[in-house]
Amino acid sequence: MSLRHAALGLLALRGEASGYDLLGIFNESLEHVWPATQSQLYTELGKLTDAELVQVVAEGGRGRKAYAVTEAGRKEFEHWLLEEPPTTNRRNDMLLRVFFLGLVPPEQAREFLLGRAAAAAEMHERLRGVEESLTGEQGPLAVHGRIALEWGLRYSAMQDEWARWAAGQLTAEGAAEQPG
């Protein structure tokens, strides 16, 4: 997913919105999936306008602009959504570190893994808080947001479980002899 397509999708859902409104929606719904800063979003809205994928539909005081998706923008979004295969990130910094944990004492390796478990558990709890805040929410963003949220809940639970399991594998008997 790109910021471009996230902005197009949110505008397609809302009909029209200012950059400020979009940033609020990002912070409420996409923060854990595809975070964006204010400067990134405003820059992207400018690029989308230049590419005629969105248009300014209203202007207000202090430079406030409301944007809406154009027909070309909707087609671009639908092409990305339905025809471009999702990217899979084969690079995983955490797993690269795990691969080399045999180069440190087993207790440090266990601490690293238990730290990853704690971070996953913390993320899981934050996502539970998001889940509670969605109670009573309706509409496409809420329905599909819950589906994406469930993926995050399951993924964070799996990371916690896996990291605890991996730490358990590094017992004095199970850990490979240290180099050096």
TIZAFI-873180 format. One line per 5 residues: number of its first residue (from 1); for each residue x, y, z of C-alpha. Coordinates in steps of 0.1 Angstrom, whole numbers, plus 2048, in hexadecimal, padded with zeros to 3 digits. Layout:
N
NUM) X Y Z | ...;
END
This chain:
180
1) 800 800 800 | 80C 823 7FA | 802 843 809 | 7F4 84D 7E7 | 7DC 830 7E7;
6) 7D3 834 80C | 7CA 859 806 | 7B6 850 7E6 | 7A3 834 7F9 | 79A 84B 817;
11) 78E 866 7FF | 77A 84D 7EC | 76A 842 80D | 764 865 81A | 75A 876 7F9;
16) 76F 894 802 | 786 89F 81E | 7A1 8B8 827 | 7C4 8AD 82E | 7BE 8B4 852;
21) 79F 89D 851 | 7B3 882 83F | 7CE 883 859 | 7B4 87E 874 | 7A6 860 862;
26) 7C9 852 85E | 7D0 856 883 | 7B0 845 88C | 7B0 829 873 | 7D0 823 860;
31) 7EA 82C 87A | 7F4 808 881 | 7F3 7FE 85D | 801 81B 849 | 80A 839 85F;
36) 80E 85C 84F | 81B 87D 85B | 80A 89E 853 | 826 8A8 83B | 825 887 829;
41) 7FF 889 824 | 7FF 8AD 818 | 81B 8A6 800 | 809 888 7F3 | 7E8 89C 7EE;
46) 7FC 8B5 7DA | 80A 899 7C4 | 7E7 889 7C0 | 7D9 8AB 7B6 | 7F5 8B0 79C;
51) 7EF 88D 78E | 7C9 896 78C | 7C0 878 7A2 | 7B0 890 7BB | 7A2 8B3 7B8;
56) 79D 8D0 7CF | 778 8D3 7D3 | 777 8EF 7ED | 78F 908 7FD | 78B 919 81E;
61) 79E 930 835 | 7C2 92C 83D | 7C9 917 81E | 7B1 8FB 827 | 7A8 8E6 809;
66) 78F 8CA 806 | 798 8AE 7ED | 784 894 7DA | 78E 877 7C5 | 78B 87B 79F;
71) 77F 860 788 | 7A4 85A 77F | 7AD 858 7A4 | 791 83E 7AA | 79D 829 78C;
76) 7C1 82B 799 | 7B6 821 7BC | 7A1 804 7AF | 7BE 7F8 799 | 7D5 7F8 7B7;
81) 7BB 7E8 7CE | 7B0 7CB 7B7 | 7CB 7C6 79D | 7ED 7CD 7AC | 7F9 7B0 7C2;
86) 801 7BB 7E6 | 826 7BE 7EE | 834 7A5 805 | 851 7B2 81A | 86B 796 81A;
91) 883 7AC 82E | 87D 7A9 853 | 896 7BB 869 | 88B 7A8 888 | 88F 786 878;
96) 8B1 790 86B | 8BB 797 88F | 8AD 776 89A | 8C2 764 880 | 8E1 772 891;
101) 8D7 76F 8B5 | 8EF 751 8B8 | 90B 76B 8B8 | 902 778 8DB | 8FE 766 8FC;
106) 8DD 752 8FF | 8D0 768 91B | 8D4 787 905 | 8C3 775 8E9 | 8A6 76B 900;
111) 8A3 78F 90D | 8A1 79B 8E9 | 885 782 8E0 | 872 789 900 | 875 7AE 8F8;
116) 865 7A7 8D6 | 849 793 8E8 | 843 7B0 8FF | 841 7C9 8E2 | 829 7B2 8D0;
121) 813 7AF 8EF | 813 7D5 8F3 | 809 7D9 8CF | 7ED 7BF 8D4 | 7E0 7D3 8F2;
126) 7E1 7F4 8DE | 7CD 7E3 8C2 | 7B4 7D6 8DC | 7AF 7FA 8E6 | 7A8 803 8C1;
131) 790 7E6 8BF | 77D 7F3 8DE | 77B 816 8CF | 76A 808 8AF | 74C 7FB 8C3;
136) 72D 808 8B2 | 740 816 893 | 72F 80E 872 | 737 812 84D | 751 804 835;
141) 76F 813 847 | 763 803 868 | 75B 7E1 85A | 77B 7DD 846 | 78F 7EF 861;
146) 784 7D4 879 | 78F 7B9 860 | 7B2 7CA 85E | 7B2 7CE 883 | 7AC 7A9 888;
151) 7CB 7A2 873 | 7DF 7B8 889 | 7D2 7A7 8A9 | 7D9 785 89B | 7FC 78F 88E;
156) 806 7A0 8AF | 7FA 781 8C3 | 80E 76A 8AC | 82D 780 8B0 | 82A 77F 8D6;
161) 824 759 8D6 | 841 753 8BD | 85A 769 8D0 | 852 757 8F1 | 856 735 8E0;
166) 877 740 8D0 | 884 74D 8F1 | 87B 72B 900 | 890 71A 8E5 | 8AF 72B 8F3;
171) 8B4 717 912 | 8D7 70D 91D | 8D1 6EA 90D | 8C0 6F7 8EE | 8D6 714 8E4;
176) 8F2 70E 8CD | 915 712 8DA | 920 736 8D9 | 93C 73F 8C0 | 95D 74D 8CB;
END
